[in-house]
Amino acid sequence: LDYRPHAAARSLKRGETGALSLLIPTLTNPVFALISRGAVERALERDVAVLLIEDSAPDRANELVSGLVRAGRIDGAILASVQPEHPLPRTLERLRIPHVFVHRTVPGSNRNVSMADQKASALAVDYLAHLGHRSIAHIAGPRLLTTTQRLVEGFSARATELGLRHVVVGDDFSEPGGAKAAEELFDLRVPPTAIYTGSLTQAVGVLHVAFERGLRVPDDFSLIATGELTLANFLNPPLTSISVPLAELGAAAVDALVGQLGGEEPRDVVVETRPEVIVRSSTAPPPPPRGAGVRAVQMGTGARSVVNRFA
C-alpha cells in the first residue's frame, strides 16, 4: 500500500522534534550554500527538517540556538560557523545536546566532519607546477580557522617539496579580502606568476584588481581557486577551480548527527572524495621573462577535469 509513517507523529512518539539546526557564517557565501544544500537534501531523505541560522553575531547565535533547544524545537545542531572562543559549543556541551562541526573543525572534539583540504591545495600547486610556474602565491582566509590552516599546510608543504618560490598572504575569504591580498601581491618587486585562492569569492576580488591595473589573466598571471561553482564559467576569463565535496560535507554532517541521536558515540568523519582540477581559461604557462618577445599561449576555454596527475 506504499504506507509511510507520518513524520510528526513518529517524532512525537520518540519524544523528538525531527528538526536540526544548521549554523553558517553568512547566507551570501556560496561555499556554505552548497554545504547547506547537501545537508537539506540528506535531511529530507531521513525525514528530518533543517533550520538554517546565520551566525551574524556569536552571542546572538548562542542565545538563539540554546533557546530553540530549551523550547524543544530542535534535537541537535550542525555548526559550520565556529571560530575560537565561540560560546555555542560550550553551551551545547553543558546542555548535553548532540552536535557536530562541519568544514570548520574543533580539534579534539571527536565531532568533526571535514574533507582533506590539504589535498586540494596540494593539487592546485601540482597543477601550476605542471604548467611551468616556479613562483606562486596563496591567498588565505582567517588564520585562526582550521580550514585556512589545512589549505595553507597543503600549499606550503607541496610548494616546498617541489622547490617553488611561494608566499601566503590574506586573512579574509571574501571578495574584498581577495582584492586586498591581490594589491599586496601585485606590489611585490617580483610578483608571482600564479595565484591560488582559498575561495572563489577571493578570486573575484583578484580579477577586479587585475582589471583596474590593466593586467590580463592568464597572459600576465594565472588564477585558480578552491570551490567549483557554476559562477566560475561566467567570469572573465572563466575560472579554473579545484572541485571539492562541499555538498557531501553537508550530507555527512546530517548522517553523523542523526547517528548521535540514534545512540552512536560521536566521532570524526572525513569525506574522502578526491579533489579535481576543473580547467578553464584563467590558467596557462607562465609569461616569458620581460624582453623575451614571446607571449604565453592561452589554454582553451572548454572545461575538463584533471585528477591528481597531468598528462
C-alpha positions, 0 to 999 in steps of 0.5 A, spaced: 500 500 500 506 504 499 504 506 507 509 511 510 509 513 517 507 520 518 513 524 520 510 528 526 507 523 529 513 518 529 517 524 532 512 525 537 512 518 539 520 518 540 519 524 544 523 528 538 522 534 534 525 531 527 528 538 526 536 540 526 539 546 526 544 548 521 549 554 523 553 558 517 557 564 517 553 568 512 547 566 507 551 570 501 557 565 501 556 560 496 561 555 499 556 554 505 550 554 500 552 548 497 554 545 504 547 547 506 544 544 500 547 537 501 545 537 508 537 539 506 537 534 501 540 528 506 535 531 511 529 530 507 531 523 505 531 521 513 525 525 514 528 530 518 527 538 517 533 543 517 533 550 520 538 554 517 541 560 522 546 565 520 551 566 525 551 574 524 553 575 531 556 569 536 552 571 542 546 572 538 547 565 535 548 562 542 542 565 545 538 563 539 540 556 538 540 554 546 533 557 546 530 553 540 533 547 544 530 549 551 523 550 547 524 543 544 524 545 537 530 542 535 534 535 537 541 537 535 545 542 531 550 542 525 555 548 526 559 550 520 560 557 523 565 556 529 571 560 530 575 560 537 572 562 543 565 561 540 560 560 546 555 555 542 559 549 543 560 550 550 553 551 551 551 545 547 556 541 551 553 543 558 546 542 555 548 535 553 545 536 546 548 532 540 552 536 535 557 536 530 562 541 526 562 541 519 568 544 514 570 548 520 573 543 525 574 543 533 580 539 534 579 534 539 572 534 539 571 527 536 565 531 532 568 533 526 566 532 519 571 535 514 574 533 507 582 533 506 583 540 504 590 539 504 589 535 498 586 540 494 591 545 495 596 540 494 593 539 487 592 546 485 600 547 486 601 540 482 597 543 477 601 550 476 607 546 477 605 542 471 604 548 467 611 551 468 610 556 474 616 556 479 613 562 483 606 562 486 602 565 491 596 563 496 591 567 498 588 565 505 582 566 509 582 567 517 588 564 520 585 562 526 580 557 522 582 550 521 580 550 514 585 556 512 590 552 516 589 545 512 589 549 505 595 553 507 599 546 510 597 543 503 600 549 499 606 550 503 608 543 504 607 541 496 610 548 494 616 546 498 617 539 496 617 541 489 622 547 490 617 553 488 618 560 490 611 561 494 608 566 499 601 566 503 598 572 504 590 574 506 586 573 512 579 574 509 575 569 504 571 574 501 571 578 495 574 584 498 579 580 502 581 577 495 582 584 492 586 586 498 591 580 498 591 581 490 594 589 491 599 586 496 601 581 491 601 585 485 606 590 489 611 585 490 618 587 486 617 580 483 610 578 483 608 571 482 606 568 476 600 564 479 595 565 484 591 560 488 585 562 492 582 559 498 575 561 495 572 563 489 569 569 492 577 571 493 578 570 486 573 575 484 576 580 488 583 578 484 580 579 477 577 586 479 584 588 481 587 585 475 582 589 471 583 596 474 591 595 473 590 593 466 593 586 467 590 580 463 589 573 466 592 568 464 597 572 459 600 576 465 598 571 471 594 565 472 588 564 477 585 558 480 581 557 486 578 552 491 570 551 490 567 549 483 561 553 482 557 554 476 559 562 477 566 560 475 564 559 467 561 566 467 567 570 469 572 573 465 576 569 463 572 563 466 575 560 472 579 554 473 577 551 480 579 545 484 572 541 485 571 539 492 565 535 496 562 541 499 555 538 498 557 531 501 560 535 507 553 537 508 550 530 507 555 527 512 554 532 517 546 530 517 548 522 517 553 523 523 548 527 527 542 523 526 547 517 528 548 521 535 541 521 536 540 514 534 545 512 540 552 512 536 558 515 540 560 521 536 566 521 532 570 524 526 568 523 519 572 525 513 569 525 506 574 522 502 572 524 495 578 526 491 579 533 489 579 535 481 582 540 477 576 543 473 580 547 467 578 553 464 581 559 461 584 563 467 590 558 467 596 557 462 604 557 462 607 562 465 609 569 461 616 569 458 621 573 462 620 581 460 624 582 453 623 575 451 618 577 445 614 571 446 607 571 449 604 565 453 599 561 449 592 561 452 589 554 454 582 553 451 576 555 454 572 548 454 572 545 461 575 538 463 577 535 469 584 533 471 585 528 477 591 528 481 596 527 475 597 531 468 598 528 462 
